[in-house]
Structure formats: structure tokens, C-alpha cells
Amino acid sequence: MPVIDEASRDAKAVNYMSEQIELPEETLLPRGVGPQLRHAREKLGLSIKDVAEQTRISTRHIEHIEAGEFGELPGRTYAFGFARSIAKVVELDENDVAAMVRAELNTVAPSHNDRRQTYEPGDPARAPSGRLIWFSLAAIVLLLAGIYTAYRVAVSPAAEMPSLIEQQEQAEQEAAAAAAGQAEEMAPDPSGDVTFTASDDGVWVRFYDAEGRRLMETEMAQGDSYTVPADADGPQLWTGRPEALTITVGGRAVPPLSDEMRTMRDVPVDAASLLGRQDDDTTSDGDAAE
């Protein structure tokens, strides 16, 4: 009677069980939306860098999302937007992923970052301009002069009327001159340099001229700046994070291109165009969200 090697017999038994028993793929999925996004990415053979290049999201943010560390993101809006973009690349349902993110965010206490986002700085475009402030001061001066004039006329109308009129006219001229001078001083210089500065990490930008020649393309970190060349012909911008770019013209701040995260391209970024946007709060066909 032949002797059967016991190790060989055990190996055959394991192989037989592996062939006969197949667990459903759903039972192997990790718990949590972040690990499931990572599982789907690895299943497609994609690296974090691959996903970052397709979504324009920094690798650091993708790592936080896959680890379920939504509190490390700038805020809830970014958690939803980033997770949807990643889900689209790894072929998961965007709405299901967004619902899972919402459920996880509702089950945990707000992080330090979320609490910090509650106190957002005001929009510079909504702050009163220097011209408006000086006009208000001029109006106050005129009001006080009128009150003083009325008082002096009531006390001695015949003797004081000519001198008070002259004083009032002089006060009006001085106030108007001061307001005009201050407005001119506060206005950005249209011939000055145009500089973009990132207020957050992972801000992808591409600057190019009217012929489509690339001037600069990179992913800016917080604090990084880029000055548009003064001799660039019709410089334009393409970015997905316009709300994270602060703009100065001749050293003076101008309103941002948008106050929300969206894709904008073919946006003129020469000084005249940016100052025109400040005066006319409208957007052109070229900078519509994609």
C-alpha cells in the first residue's frame, strides 16, 4: 500500500477548498469611505500621484481622504468636492461616495480645521473702498459746517452771513480735493505688476499668452507667488482654485476671480482686464465654470 506524504495531502486539501469556496467581493471591502477609495484605486493599479495628476488635488489631501482624516482638510466643502473627484477617477459612484462622506462627517466632532473655517476673512471686494470712506468723511464735514453756519446765522444773521458762506465754500473745496487725492492714491496703478499668491496648498495654475504659449504651470503651495511678465502678450489663466488666489496690481489688492472652487480658463490677467473686472462685477464667456 503506497504511503501518502501528509504535507502533500494537506496542501491538496487547501487547494481544493480554495477552488470550491469563493467569498463575495463585497465582504472583502474595507470599512469607511476613505479605505474604499484606496481599495478601488489600488484595484485599478493607480498610484496616489496618478490620481493627483488627474484631479489636480495635492497628494497630501488624497492621503488624508484615503485615511478617513477629513478633519485635516480645509473644510467640509473640500471634503465633498475632493471625494467626488477621486471617486470619478477610481470608477466609484460619486453620489454614493458623497453620501458616505456626509455620514462620516456627521458622526465625528468638528476638528480644529473645521472650527477655524467658521471664521473666514471677509471678501475684499465687499469691503468699503477708500473712495467711499473719504466721501463719507467729506459729507460729515459738510454737515458739521452746515450746523455751524445755521447756528451763527441764528445768533447774528446780518453780520456773519458773508463770512460763513465763504467758509462753507472753502470747506467744500478742501473736502473735495482731499477725497479726490486720496482716491487717486488708493487706486491700483494700471501699469504696475500683476502678482498671484496662493492662500492654500495644492493650487494648480497655468499661465499662457494669447498664442497659447505657456508662461508658467505648476501646483502652488501656500505662500507661493507668481508675477505675470510685463511683456506678455494677452496673458491668461487656467485654474481650478480661483478662490485660493489673491491678486495684487501694482502692489494694491484687487478682488479675487471667484469666491468658490471651480474651474476657470482663458481668464485675461493683464492689469487692465483685472481692474475692469473690479469696476464691472460680471464674468465673460471665457471664464465660465467647466
KAGI-V17009 format. One record per pair of residues at least 4 apart in sequence whose ideal C-beta (glycine too) atoms are under 8 Angstrom apart, sorted by sequence separation. I is the first residue (numbers start at 1). J is the second residue. If there is no record, write none. Layout:
i: {I/I}
j: {J/J}
This chain:
i: {4/5/6/7/8/9/10/11/12/13/14/15/16/17/23/24/25/31/32/33/34/35/36/37/38/39/40/42/46/47/48/49/50/51/52/57/58/59/60/61/62/63/65/69/74/75/76/77/78/79/80/81/82/83/84/85/86/88/92/93/94/95/96/97/98/99/100/101/102/103/104/110/111/112/113/114/122/123/128/129/130/131/132/133/134/135/136/137/138/139/140/141/142/143/144/145/146/147/148/149/150/151/152/153/156/157/160/161/162/163/164/165/166/167/168/169/170/171/172/173/174/175/176/177/178/179/180/181/182/183/188/208/209/220/228/241/248/258/269/270/271/272/273/274/275/276/277/283/4/23/30/41/46/52/57/64/65/73/87/92/110/122/128/155/198/208/248/249/268/269/277/283/30/41/51/52/64/70/73/87/88/208/209/218/220/229/239/247/248/258/268/277/29/41/52/55/87/153/207/208/228/246/247/257/30/64/65/152/153/206/207/247/30/64/70/73/87/196/207/247/29/41/49/52/84/87/206/207/216/246/247/257/48/51/86/87/153/205/206/245/61/152/205/245/84/205/215/243/48/65/83/84/204/205/215/242/48/83/149/204/205/242/243/148/149/203/204/242/243/61/65/202/203/215/243/244/48/65/80/83/149/203/243/268/149/202/207/242/267/62/201/215/237/241/242/254/257/266/267/61/65/80/201/203/205/207/240/250/254/265/266/79/80/145/146/198/200/211/240/242/249/255/265/145/198/199/209/210/240/254/255/264/62/198/209/210/239/240/254/264/41/57/198/207/209/210/238/239/242/249/264/265/79/142/145/197/198/209/210/238/239/249/263/55/145/197/198/208/209/237/238/247/262/263/37/38/57/197/207/208/237/238/262/37/57/76/142/196/207/236/238/55/141/142/195/196/207/208/236/237/257/34/35/55/70/195/196/206/236/34/195/196/205/206/236/237/34/35/142/194/195/205/206/235/236/34/55/70/141/193/194/205/234/235/33/34/51/54/70/193/204/235/32/34/68/203/204/205/234/71/138/193/204/51/70/75/76/137/138/203/232/51/71/72/74/75/202/71/73/138/205/70/71/72/138/194/196/200/203/228/71/75/137/203/228/46/71/74/46/134/135/200/41/134/199/37/44/198/199/40/43/44/198/199/41/131/134/197/37/41/134/196/197/33/37/40/196/197/236/40/131/196/197/40/130/131/195/37/130/194/195/194/37/130/131/193/194/36/130/193/129/192/193/192/193/190/191/192/37/188/189/190/192/188/189/188/189/207/188/189/33/36/188/187/186/188/33/33/33/32/196/194/194/194/192/191/194/190/189/190/188/190/188/74/124/124/125/124/125/123/124/123/123/61/60/61/60/58/58/57/56/56/125/125/58/56/81/78/56/77}
j: {8/9/10/11/12/13/14/15/16/17/18/19/20/21/27/28/29/35/36/37/38/39/40/41/42/43/44/46/50/51/52/53/54/55/56/61/62/63/64/65/66/67/69/73/78/79/80/81/82/83/84/85/86/87/88/89/90/92/96/97/98/99/100/101/102/103/104/105/106/107/108/114/115/116/117/118/126/127/132/133/134/135/136/137/138/139/140/141/142/143/144/145/146/147/148/149/150/151/152/153/154/155/156/157/160/161/164/165/166/167/168/169/170/171/172/173/174/175/176/177/178/179/180/181/182/183/184/185/186/187/192/212/213/224/232/245/252/262/273/274/275/276/277/278/279/280/281/287/9/28/35/46/51/57/62/69/70/78/92/97/115/127/133/160/203/213/253/254/273/274/282/288/36/47/57/58/70/76/79/93/94/214/215/224/226/235/245/253/254/264/274/283/36/48/59/62/94/160/214/215/235/253/254/264/38/72/73/160/161/214/215/255/39/73/79/82/96/205/216/256/39/51/59/62/94/97/216/217/226/256/257/267/59/62/97/98/164/216/217/256/73/164/217/257/97/218/228/256/62/79/97/98/218/219/229/256/63/98/164/219/220/257/258/164/165/219/220/258/259/78/82/219/220/232/260/261/66/83/98/101/167/221/261/286/168/221/226/261/286/82/221/235/257/261/262/274/277/286/287/82/86/101/222/224/226/228/261/271/275/286/287/101/102/167/168/220/222/233/262/264/271/277/287/168/221/222/232/233/263/277/278/287/86/222/233/234/263/264/278/288/66/82/223/232/234/235/263/264/267/274/289/290/105/168/171/223/224/235/236/264/265/275/289/82/172/224/225/235/236/264/265/274/289/290/65/66/85/225/235/236/265/266/290/66/86/105/171/225/236/265/267/85/171/172/225/226/237/238/266/267/287/65/66/86/101/226/227/237/267/66/227/228/237/238/268/269/67/68/175/227/228/238/239/268/269/68/89/104/175/227/228/239/268/269/68/69/86/89/105/228/239/270/68/70/104/239/240/241/270/108/175/230/241/89/108/113/114/175/176/241/270/90/110/111/113/114/241/111/113/178/245/111/112/113/179/235/237/241/244/269/113/117/179/245/270/89/114/117/90/178/179/244/86/179/244/83/90/244/245/87/90/91/245/246/89/179/182/245/86/90/183/245/246/83/87/90/246/247/286/91/182/247/248/92/182/183/247/90/183/247/248/248/92/185/186/248/249/92/186/249/186/249/250/250/251/249/250/251/97/248/249/250/252/249/250/250/251/269/251/252/97/100/252/252/252/254/100/101/104/104/269/269/270/271/271/271/274/271/271/272/271/275/275/200/253/254/255/255/256/255/256/256/259/201/201/202/202/201/202/202/202/204/278/281/219/219/261/261/240/261}
